[in-house]
Amino acid sequence: MREAIGGSWLFGIVITFIALFSSFLAYSISYTRAFNTKNEIINLIEQNEGFTTSSQDITNLSDEQLQKDGSVEATAFLKIKALGYNYTTAGQINCNSGKSNGELNAEMQTGGYCLTKVCSNGNENEGVYYKITTFIAIKLPVINVMVKVPISGETRTLYYGNNGYECSATIK
């Protein structure tokens, strides 16, 4: 009875500890990347006072061409690639799943994040704010399951005044 815990039990405990530690580490790294990506996109939209799309297909452009494009979409895609956000796995997620009928439709953007434009009606001015959702997307290949956790944030309200600007839910 000197060896109460056998070698196989001890091996199982060590493997379980390593698996738990590795999964926690993978989750925390993915969370940090998704959170930083969301914040960078929000900062870009606020700096440019709105979301502008590119006239080209940005997936086929080089980094130099993305810098010259000047649109928020192209600049965001460049930053997403630099941050290491897993946009290929996150791009497989449906942006409108789990939304109620009263919410606006979100659009999946190149780079694996969802963008929702929300119009708010004030008395004198009409404002717009954007809701950005990035995802922690971890694909488990053995059991063919994708774990996805959304991380959302909103820009401050951008006011355009009463100069003929008409607020619509479409992203321009």
Number of C-alpha atoms within 10 A of each C-alpha: 4 4 6 7 9 8 10 9 11 11 11 11 12 12 12 12 12 12 12 12 12 12 13 12 12 12 15 13 14 19 20 14 20 29 20 17 27 24 17 17 26 21 15 19 20 17 11 11 18 21 20 15 17 15 10 11 9 20 11 9 14 10 16 9 13 21 14 10 18 13 17 20 22 27 21 23 24 20 18 24 14 10 15 12 27 19 21 12 17 24 19 12 17 12 21 15 9 7 11 9 7 6 10 15 19 23 17 19 16 18 25 22 28 25 22 22 23 22 19 14 11 9 5 8 13 18 17 20 21 22 17 23 24 30 28 25 24 18 14 10 8 6 7 8 10 16 11 15 14 17 15 17 15 17 19 16 17 18 15 15 12 10 7 7 9 10 15 11 13 13 15 10
